[in-house]
Each structure stands twice: as C-alpha cells, then as structure tokens.
Amino acid sequence: MSPERTVLRLARPYLGRLVAAGVLAAGTELAGLALMATATWLLITAAGQPPLSALTVAIVSVRALAIGRGVLRYTERLAGHDAVLRILTDVRARVFETLSTRREPVRTGDSLSRLVSDVDAVQDLLLRVLVPGAAAAAVGVLAVGGAALISPAAAVALAAGLLVAGGALPAAATALTRRTADRVAPLRGALAGDAIDLTHGAADLAAYGATAAALDAANRRAGELSRLERRLATSGWAVDAAGVLVGGATAAAVAVTALRADVDGVLVGVLAVGALAAVEACLALVTSARQWSELRAGLSRVAALLTPAPAAATDPVDLASITVRYRPDGPPALDRVRVDLPPGRRIAVVGPSGAGKSSLLHALTEWGGSPAQVGGLLAEAYVFHASVRENLLLGRTDATDDDLAAACATAGLLDWVGEQPDGWDTVVGEDGGQLSGGQRQRLALARALLLDPAVLVLDEPTEGLDPAAADEVLAATLGAARGSVVLVTHRLRGLAGLDEVLVLDAGRVVQRGTHAELAAVPGWYRDQWLAQEAAERGYVSLGTP
C-alpha cells in the first residue's frame, strides 16, 4: 500500500469535512473566475457609456462575487484546517505510540523530525495537494463548459491550454523535484540528530577534542540540505515561469479563435480574461504536484510508523507461564539462554558489564508478548516533560489516585509528592530535569508497578539510591509485584529471598541457583558479593550522604 493511502486511511472519519473543504475551495476559485469575467464585461461595456441601468446587474454581481470569494475562502480554510488538525491529532498519537514502543534503537533527533516535520507532511498533503488539486480540476472543467456556451472553438483552445497547465506542467514539476525531494526528509532528520548531539554532548565532545569534527559533519549535512533546497527552488521557479507563459499563450489563442468565430468583441475580452483566470486556477495543480513530490519521503517515514509490524513467530505464550529461550535470530549477546517463568517466580540476572543482561530483558519484552504480559522498567526509562500524574498514567491510563499513591509508596516517592505544592500535577521538566537522579528512578519504577504485567522486568530499579534506600525499595517492590519478576541488577544484596539467581557471562549462564547456594561456592558471584558487602559496610559507617 502506498504511503499516501496508508495516511489517508486515518482521514476516513473526517471525509465529510474534507469534501466540504474541497467544495468550498472550488466555489472560491469559481467565484474568482466569475469575478474576473464579470468585471471585464463591465469595464468594456462601460467604455461605451450605456445607460447606468444596463450596468446595474453587473455592478451588483461584482460586489457580490468579491465579497463571496472572501467569505468562501475563509470558510474553506476553516473547514479544511478543522478536518486536518483532527486528522493530525490521530496521526501524531499513532506515531508517538509506535516510537515509544519500538524495539530497535532510534535517535532522538530523528524521532523528533518524524513526530513534527514528517507528520506536518500529512497536513500539507491534504491542504496543499488534495483539496486545491480537486478544486482546480473542477474549475477547469466548468471553465471549458462555460466557454463552450459562447464559442466551441474557443473552448477547444482553452481546453488545450488547461491540459498543458494542469497536466504537462505538473508532470514536469514532479519529474524535476522527485529525486531531490526524496533526499530532503532523511537529511532533515539526520540534521536534527546532529543538533541534539551537539547540544547534549557538547561537554563530552569538548573533553575529547571532537567538537570541530562534529561541527564539520553537521555543517556538511546542512550544506547538502541547503543545496538540495536551492535546487528545488530553482526548478520551481522554472515551472512557474512556464506556467505564466502558458497562461498568456492560452488567453491569446482563445482571443484569436473567438475573433475568427465572429464572437462579439465584449465577449472576446471576457473569454480572454476568463482563460487567464482559469489557467491560473489550474496552475494550482503544479503546486500540488511539486508539494506531493517534496512530501513523499516524509509521508513514507510516517506511513512506516502507522503500519503495524508483522508479528514475529514465537513460542506459545499465556499469562500462566512464559518461557524465553535462545533463537537463531535473537540478540547476538545471548547464547542458548533459557528462562522459565511460572506464575509468581522471582529471579535475578547478574553478571559483569556486557554479559548480556539487558539483552535478556529485551528478549523477554520482545518475545514474551504484549505489555500486559511482559513489561516494566528498562534501562534509561524516559520521563516526559509533563506532570507526575501524566507520567504515571502512561503505565495504566485508568489508574485512580489511590493506585498512584500505592505505586509511589512502594517506590518511595509518595512523601516527595506530598511535599510539592501541586502534588500529582507537579511538572517534572524535560526528561525529569526537575528531579534528582533518585527521584527520577523512583518515578519510572512507580510507573512500571502501575503497569502490573504478568512478568515485571526491572533493569537496575534502585540505581541512584543509597544502599539503605535501595534495600527498602527493592524489598517493597518484590512484595508488591503480583506476578513473576525478572530483576537485572549489579547489587547482590537483597537477593536472598529470590527463587533463583542467574549469572551471565558473554551471553551464557555460567552459574545459577539461590543466593545462598551461589554465595557458598567460589566464583564470580561470591567474590562480588563479599566485595560489595565490605564496600557498603564502609559506606554506612561513614554515614549516608
């Protein structure tokens, strides 16, 4: 299915509004055409100084058409934007939902470009391509029909000019802009990513002496984008100039043809000026074709996020028991790892950096089923620039204040919320910038608890907390979880009550058993546990900062 059809499927509920906008747009162009024709007749006739009564109808008509054209244009814009903004709301919500749940990594700048610039392409498709294109086509047909009532020969000349203006020139505009326009949208997304990197990574780039290289790369991309946009502007100017020539040639051809057909001189002027107005209206098809060519890449990027990804083949999954095992197409960091999760089972996954812990969690969330089955707190959970309530409701939209309070109490955030003047409506800032690291982590954990999936996955849920608070929050979380729990952590304290601990190394399970069993035998787990115990005892003896 083409990207245009994919996007337009979301417009079906608002089809009536779009049709109304198209009819109003056609009425606007017809009013303009009639105004030009009537005004021309009035001026030529008035030059002969006839009685005023002979001009009264034309004078009133000119006034009515001038006022009507403005009213129709305003109403058309009102109806069109009302429909398009409703459609954009649906499209942007669908795109955001896909971006927030997609498995593969995506750059923030590219996501922003898709959510803003590319979604705006949907608006342009409707308001600058479909509606004016349909109106121009309708005006062209009616103009030829009106000319045929005066002179069939002149109507033929007008039809030829309109075919060039509404057919050949749009095709030329499409051919000239398509290849260039297809490269613009990805470049804009990449440039937005460069801006994010240069802004948020400025300190690291400066520390490693890489600022100049990063700026050069961004400047090269910006220069390429500027060059492509200049090329588009140049080709657009050339086609527009051709459109002006076609309009003049069509008006001249209509006038000559009408004179040869012995049409009255006043009507010859009306036909000539009307031909100019009709060609100008049909030149909107050139603009529509150029806009469509420029929008295709952006629409394709939006359509890719509106089309559900095909479901991957997985083992049978139900809420009672979930098994994740190594698959040939799975993450390369895992090698024949199998995890069995009957209801209520609690396991921890530990190991050195790069052992495959996070890969195992992603395998669980990707192969385990829907968020109602497997979900929770993954690494670097995003906190939105919104209120505490809105961030929490992402986990469960129907949660009550009591549910929010229970989740925050478990995560150790309830007291902080109670201290804020705005309570649940406290805005946490972009990416939780108004929160400390520990508060941000507690908020993300509370959101995961609200989700309440059959299998709760937790990736370093106590990161950023002091040891005492970490033990308290972990114990409360394990006690509150109603389903199975898979905990990835670098802290080995608090694991004594779990059913099993898996030690990963290079994607393999090198040790597995309870905390007591692993702490009793020599190996990585025992060494790390003893080292952490000693370090945390020293931390506590010096006082918690």
C-alpha positions, 0 to 999 in steps of 0.5 A, a space after each residue: 500500500 502506498 504511503 499516501 493511502 496508508 495516511 489517508 486511511 486515518 482521514 476516513 472519519 473526517 471525509 465529510 469535512 474534507 469534501 466540504 473543504 474541497 467544495 468550498 475551495 472550488 466555489 472560491 476559485 469559481 467565484 474568482 473566475 466569475 469575478 474576473 469575467 464579470 468585471 471585464 464585461 463591465 469595464 468594456 461595456 462601460 467604455 461605451 457609456 450605456 445607460 447606468 441601468 444596463 450596468 446595474 446587474 453587473 455592478 451588483 454581481 461584482 460586489 457580490 462575487 468579491 465579497 463571496 470569494 472572501 467569505 468562501 475562502 475563509 470558510 474553506 480554510 476553516 473547514 479544511 484546517 478543522 478536518 486536518 488538525 483532527 486528522 493530525 491529532 490521530 496521526 501524531 498519537 499513532 506515531 508517538 505510540 509506535 516510537 515509544 514502543 519500538 524495539 530497535 534503537 532510534 535517535 532522538 533527533 530523528 524521532 523528533 523530525 518524524 513526530 513534527 516535520 514528517 507528520 506536518 507532511 500529512 497536513 500539507 498533503 491534504 491542504 496543499 495537494 488534495 483539496 486545491 488539486 480537486 478544486 482546480 480540476 473542477 474549475 477547469 472543467 466548468 471553465 471549458 463548459 462555460 466557454 463552450 456556451 459562447 464559442 466551441 472553438 474557443 473552448 477547444 483552445 482553452 481546453 488545450 491550454 488547461 491540459 498543458 497547465 494542469 497536466 504537462 506542467 505538473 508532470 514536469 514539476 514532479 519529474 524535476 523535484 522527485 529525486 531531490 525531494 526524496 533526499 530532503 526528509 532523511 537529511 532533515 532528520 539526520 540534521 536534527 540528530 546532529 543538533 541534539 548531539 551537539 547540544 547534549 554532548 557538547 561537554 563530552 565532545 569538548 573533553 575529547 577534542 571532537 567538537 570541530 569534527 562534529 561541527 564539520 559533519 553537521 555543517 556538511 549535512 546542512 550544506 547538502 540540505 541547503 543545496 538540495 533546497 536551492 535546487 528545488 527552488 530553482 526548478 520551481 521557479 522554472 515551472 512557474 515561469 512556464 506556467 505564466 507563459 502558458 497562461 498568456 499563450 492560452 488567453 491569446 489563442 482563445 482571443 484569436 479563435 473567438 475573433 475568427 468565430 465572429 464572437 462579439 468583441 465584449 465577449 472576446 475580452 471576457 473569454 480572454 480574461 476568463 482563460 487567464 483566470 482559469 489557467 491560473 486556477 489550474 496552475 494550482 495543480 503544479 503546486 500540488 504536484 511539486 508539494 506531493 513530490 517534496 512530501 513523499 519521503 516524509 509521508 513514507 517515514 510516517 506511513 512506516 510508523 502507522 503500519 503495524 509490524 508483522 508479528 514475529 513467530 514465537 513460542 506459545 505464550 499465556 499469562 500462566 507461564 512464559 518461557 524465553 529461550 535462545 533463537 537463531 535470530 535473537 540478540 547476538 549477546 545471548 547464547 542458548 539462554 533459557 528462562 522459565 517463568 511460572 506464575 509468581 517466580 522471582 529471579 535475578 540476572 547478574 553478571 559483569 558489564 556486557 554479559 548480556 543482561 539487558 539483552 535478556 530483558 529485551 528478549 523477554 519484552 520482545 518475545 514474551 508478548 504484549 505489555 500486559 504480559 511482559 513489561 516494566 522498567 528498562 534501562 534509561 526509562 524516559 520521563 516526559 516533560 509533563 506532570 507526575 500524574 501524566 507520567 504515571 498514567 502512561 503505565 495504566 491510563 485508568 489508574 485512580 489516585 489511590 493506585 498512584 499513591 500505592 505505586 509511589 509508596 512502594 517506590 518511595 516517592 509518595 512523601 516527595 509528592 506530598 511535599 510539592 505544592 501541586 502534588 500529582 500535577 507537579 511538572 517534572 521538566 524535560 526528561 525529569 530535569 526537575 528531579 534528582 537522579 533518585 527521584 527520577 528512578 523512583 518515578 519510572 519504577 512507580 510507573 512500571 508497578 502501575 503497569 502490573 504485567 504478568 512478568 515485571 522486568 526491572 533493569 537496575 530499579 534502585 540505581 541512584 539510591 543509597 544502599 539503605 534506600 535501595 534495600 527498602 525499595 527493592 524489598 517493597 517492590 518484590 512484595 508488591 509485584 503480583 506476578 513473576 519478576 525478572 530483576 537485572 541488577 549489579 547489587 547482590 544484596 537483597 537477593 536472598 529471598 529470590 527463587 533463583 539467581 542467574 549469572 551471565 557471562 558473554 551471553 551464557 549462564 555460567 552459574 545459577 541457583 539461590 543466593 545462598 547456594 551461589 554465595 557458598 561456592 567460589 566464583 564470580 558471584 561470591 567474590 562480588 558479593 563479599 566485595 560489595 558487602 565490605 564496600 557498603 559496610 564502609 559506606 554506612 559507617 561513614 554515614 549516608 550522604 
